[in-house]
Amino acid sequence: MKCIKRGNPPQNRTWMGHCLHCGSIFEAFEGELENIVTDPLDHARMAKSKCEICEREFWLFPKKIK
């Protein structure tokens, strides 16, 4: 067997989030996130985090691969 296209290990996948309160944009690796949940209705994965600027909570989502 040979690898045709190398993927990323789950802990190295990039996630992005946008704080709706102050407008900050964040990026994190999946391995850095602690609160990953799956929405039972549409099976979307998301992680809640706290904004470093305004300290409000916001959601991060997996970055789409182009």
N, C-alpha and C positions, 0 to 999 in steps of 0.2 A: 504494500500500500504506500502511496505517496501523498503528501499534502499539496493540493493544488493552490489553495489560498490560505495563508496563515491567519487565524482569528486572534482575538484577544482573550486572555483568561478573564473570568468574571470580575476578579478584584481589580483589573486594570481598565474596565469599561468606564467611559467618561459620562458623567451626569451633569446636567445644568439646571439652575434654578434662578428665579427672578423674584426679588422682594417687591411686593406690590405697594408697600408702604413708602419706602425710600427710593426705590428704583435700582438698587444694587443688583448686579448679576454675579452669580457664583458658579464655579465649576469644581467638581470633586470626582475622585475615583471611587468606584463602587466599594472598594475595600476600606475607604475612609468613613463610609456612612454606617450608622448604627440602627436607624429606625426605618428599615425598608419594609413596606407593606404592599399588599396586592389588593386592588379594588375588586370586590366580589362581583360587581355588575359588568365591568368591561375588561377585567383581568389586567389592567394597567399597573405597572410597578411604579412606586413613588416612595420618596423618603422625606421626612420632615426634618428641618434643621432650623437653627436660630440665626438670624441676621447679625453679623458682626458689627454693623453700623448702627441700626436702630433697635436691635434686640427683639424684634418681632419674629414670629415663626413664619416660614415659607416652605414650599414644596420643591423638591428637585425631581427631575425625570431623566431617564436614560436618553442620552444624546442620539439622535437618529444617524445611522451610518449611510453615507451617500454612495 
